[in-house]
Amino acid sequence: MDRSTRQAALIATAVALPLALIIVLVSFWRFSPDDPKAAPATPSPAVQATTPVPMAAPALSPRATTLCRALLSQLPQTIRDRAQRPVTAGQEQNAAYGDPAITLACGIPAPSFPPTDLVNLLDKVCWHSADTDAGTVLTTVDREVPIQVTVPKSYEAAGQWAIVFSNPVIETVPKMATPPAGCAGSR
């Protein structure tokens, strides 16, 4: 290699290396987040209470006891991210999930409501809903043994929380011979 070619190669290298370094630094600066601490973090699971949920346990008939035990054996361990919690009484007829607790009570007295009240068919189970100070109370009206789900006010769309119980109800608690009007389509 002659002297002029070698000198041209050294000049080209002296210009190209700093220019490449500047391009890399500008690209890194341009495409990096402004505040790395502001990047969204992966949420950690919410801490939920594990203490028993206070629930009443009225005496059940032998038939209701059998059906409620069958129902509770088919309930999910979680509803969305709400884990099942112990209850203070009636483990064979009651269940609770999350904090504040969404509760299910099997074998309650049949609800009474005006015949003009709206009933909701949620996934082939007919529910009557009532708003209370505590939240929304949904009660099956088309089953041999009534089931009641209470969804606290802090949860939105109470029916969406109660609907997860419809399949276990269908599988374990027979439909009444003559369900109320408005329950056409229940199974």
RODO-2510 file (C-alpha; in nm, 4 decimals, decimal comma):
residues 187
     n   res          X          Y          Z
     1     m     0,0000     0,0000     0,0000
     2     d     0,1467     0,3353    -0,0948
     3     r     0,1699     0,6319     0,1366
     4     s    -0,1234     0,8326    -0,0093
     5     t    -0,3628     0,5325     0,0062
     6     r    -0,2622     0,4612     0,3647
     7     q    -0,3097     0,8250     0,4615
     8     a    -0,6580     0,8304     0,2970
     9     a    -0,7561     0,5126     0,4861
    10     l    -0,6447     0,6635     0,8189
    11     i    -0,8434     0,9845     0,7519
    12     a    -1,1532     0,7840     0,6517
    13     t    -1,1247     0,5743     0,9697
    14     a    -1,0680     0,8845     1,1843
    15     v    -1,3886     1,0401     1,0435
    16     a    -1,6052     0,7232     1,0261
    17     l    -1,5495     0,5927     1,3825
    18     p    -1,6541     0,9102     1,5678
    19     l    -1,9449     0,9605     1,3251
    20     a    -2,0686     0,6022     1,3860
    21     l    -2,0352     0,6526     1,7628
    22     i    -2,2383     0,9765     1,7433
    23     i    -2,5117     0,8015     1,5407
    24     v    -2,5335     0,5169     1,7963
    25     l    -2,5522     0,7590     2,0908
    26     v    -2,8174     0,9788     1,9240
    27     s    -3,0246     0,6712     1,8351
    28     f    -2,9998     0,5372     2,1882
    29     w    -3,0958     0,8736     2,3363
    30     r    -3,3821     0,9218     2,0882
    31     f    -3,5461     0,5811     2,1385
    32     s    -3,4976     0,5321     2,5138
    33     p    -3,7849     0,6236     2,7496
    34     d    -3,7728     0,9697     2,9010
    35     d    -3,8102     0,8385     3,2541
    36     p    -3,7272     0,4709     3,3054
    37     k    -3,9059     0,4818     3,6430
    38     a    -4,2289     0,5868     3,4663
    39     a    -4,2415     0,2652     3,2645
    40     p    -4,5441     0,0572     3,3646
    41     a    -4,4653    -0,2115     3,6153
    42     t    -4,6203    -0,5535     3,6203
    43     p    -4,8985    -0,5363     3,8785
    44     s    -4,8636    -0,7643     4,1750
    45     p    -5,1625    -0,9695     4,2827
    46     a    -5,3924    -0,7887     4,5233
    47     v    -5,3685    -0,8997     4,8823
    48     q    -5,6938    -1,0603     4,9923
    49     a    -5,8238    -1,1405     5,3366
    50     t    -5,8224    -1,5051     5,4358
    51     t    -6,0318    -1,4699     5,7503
    52     p    -6,3661    -1,6528     5,7590
    53     v    -6,6640    -1,4601     5,6233
    54     p    -6,9575    -1,4387     5,8675
    55     m    -7,2603    -1,6183     5,7214
    56     a    -7,5792    -1,7640     5,8635
    57     a    -7,6515    -2,1332     5,8255
    58     p    -8,0225    -2,2071     5,8536
    59     a    -8,1260    -2,5694     5,8950
    60     l    -8,1816    -2,7415     5,5607
    61     s    -8,4122    -3,0231     5,4615
    62     p    -8,2386    -3,3488     5,3649
    63     r    -8,3054    -3,2785     4,9933
    64     a    -8,1725    -2,9207     5,0188
    65     t    -7,8652    -3,0461     5,2073
    66     t    -7,7881    -3,2941     4,9297
    67     l    -7,8348    -3,0368     4,6523
    68     c    -7,6362    -2,7663     4,8321
    69     r    -7,3459    -3,0030     4,8977
    70     a    -7,3481    -3,1010     4,5306
    71     l    -7,3501    -2,7340     4,4284
    72     l    -7,0651    -2,6375     4,6581
    73     s    -6,8555    -2,9283     4,5309
    74     q    -6,8791    -2,7821     4,1791
    75     l    -6,7962    -2,4196     4,2636
    76     p    -6,4710    -2,2741     4,1286
    77     q    -6,1779    -2,2056     4,3616
    78     t    -6,1540    -1,8519     4,2251
    79     i    -6,3801    -1,6009     4,0554
    80     r    -6,1577    -1,3971     3,8265
    81     d    -5,8761    -1,3144     4,0703
    82     r    -6,0868    -1,3499     4,3870
    83     a    -5,9944    -1,6607     4,5846
    84     q    -6,2490    -1,8643     4,7756
    85     r    -6,2512    -1,7882     5,1486
    86     p    -6,3701    -1,9891     5,4478
    87     v    -6,7110    -1,9113     5,6005
    88     t    -6,8037    -1,9064     5,9703
    89     a    -7,1021    -2,1396     5,9374
    90     g    -7,2644    -2,3738     5,6904
    91     q    -6,9615    -2,4860     5,4907
    92     e    -7,1945    -2,7303     5,3127
    93     q    -7,4272    -2,4502     5,1999
    94     n    -7,2241    -2,1258     5,1905
    95     a    -6,9255    -1,9955     4,9964
    96     a    -6,7390    -1,6649     4,9822
    97     y    -6,4873    -1,5096     4,7432
    98     g    -6,2543    -1,2113     4,7631
    99     d    -6,2453    -0,9050     4,9840
   100     p    -6,4990    -0,7567     5,0248
   101     a    -6,6621    -1,0954     5,0008
   102     i    -6,8966    -1,2030     4,7240
   103     t    -7,1115    -1,4619     4,9002
   104     l    -7,3234    -1,7547     4,7870
   105     a    -7,5885    -1,9034     5,0145
   106     c    -7,7712    -2,2208     4,9136
   107     g    -8,1018    -2,3291     5,0626
   108     i    -8,2326    -1,9882     5,1610
   109     p    -8,6079    -1,9229     5,1815
   110     a    -8,7694    -1,8647     4,8426
   111     p    -8,7763    -1,4944     4,7593
   112     s    -9,1040    -1,3084     4,7374
   113     f    -9,1355    -1,0227     4,4935
   114     p    -9,4083    -0,8554     4,2885
   115     p    -9,4998    -1,0484     3,9721
   116     t    -9,4134    -0,7375     3,7712
   117     d    -9,0500    -0,7352     3,8888
   118     l    -8,7889    -0,8043     3,6271
   119     v    -8,6077    -1,1384     3,6360
   120     n    -8,2776    -1,1896     3,4576
   121     l    -8,1814    -1,4967     3,2613
   122     l    -7,8057    -1,5253     3,3152
   123     d    -7,6538    -1,8150     3,1260
   124     k    -7,9771    -2,0206     3,1420
   125     v    -8,0470    -1,9575     3,5142
   126     c    -8,3247    -1,7183     3,6176
   127     w    -8,2230    -1,4629     3,8837
   128     h    -8,4169    -1,1908     4,0644
   129     s    -8,1992    -0,8993     4,1713
   130     a    -8,2510    -0,6455     4,4470
   131     d    -8,0304    -0,3530     4,5399
   132     t    -7,9558    -0,3168     4,9107
   133     d    -7,7314    -0,0931     5,1201
   134     a    -7,4667    -0,3664     5,1115
   135     g    -7,4818    -0,4300     4,7364
   136     t    -7,6828    -0,6351     4,4895
   137     v    -7,8547    -0,9543     4,6004
   138     l    -7,9312    -1,2003     4,3202
   139     t    -8,1531    -1,4980     4,3990
   140     t    -8,2452    -1,7885     4,1748
   141     v    -8,6200    -1,8144     4,1180
   142     d    -8,6320    -2,1195     3,8913
   143     r    -8,4567    -2,3816     4,1085
   144     e    -8,5847    -2,6464     4,3504
   145     v    -8,3598    -2,4947     4,6154
   146     p    -8,3038    -2,1167     4,5986
   147     i    -7,9476    -1,9868     4,5771
   148     q    -7,8548    -1,6325     4,6720
   149     v    -7,5456    -1,4430     4,5589
   150     t    -7,4600    -1,1119     4,7249
   151     v    -7,2235    -0,8832     4,5344
   152     p    -7,0910    -0,5851     4,7370
   153     k    -7,1402    -0,2326     4,5990
   154     s    -6,7669    -0,1946     4,5368
   155     y    -6,7944    -0,4422     4,2474
   156     e    -6,9365    -0,3202     3,9177
   157     a    -7,1842    -0,5218     3,7093
   158     a    -7,3128    -0,7596     3,9769
   159     g    -7,4653    -0,9915     3,7171
   160     q    -7,1232    -1,0489     3,5630
   161     w    -6,9958    -1,1711     3,8991
   162     a    -7,3003    -1,3925     3,9614
   163     i    -7,3074    -1,5507     3,6152
   164     v    -7,0046    -1,7677     3,6982
   165     f    -7,2305    -1,9675     3,9305
   166     s    -7,4866    -2,0475     3,6597
   167     n    -7,3174    -2,3610     3,5222
   168     p    -7,2638    -2,5220     3,8649
   169     v    -7,6279    -2,4398     3,9487
   170     i    -7,7513    -2,6000     3,6240
   171     e    -7,5380    -2,9107     3,6861
   172     t    -7,6474    -2,9679     4,0463
   173     v    -7,9794    -2,8011     4,1341
   174     p    -8,2826    -2,9110     3,9293
   175     k    -8,5139    -2,6570     3,7740
   176     m    -8,8601    -2,6073     3,9288
   177     a    -9,1527    -2,7733     3,7537
   178     t    -9,3199    -2,4338     3,7000
   179     p    -9,0724    -2,1450     3,7043
   180     p    -9,2044    -1,7876     3,7250
   181     a    -9,3122    -1,6016     3,4132
   182     g    -9,0144    -1,4375     3,2498
   183     c    -8,7886    -1,7361     3,3056
   184     a    -8,8493    -1,8963     2,9665
   185     g    -8,5240    -2,0394     2,8393
   186     s    -8,3820    -2,1458     3,1743
   187     r    -8,2400    -2,4999     3,1972
***
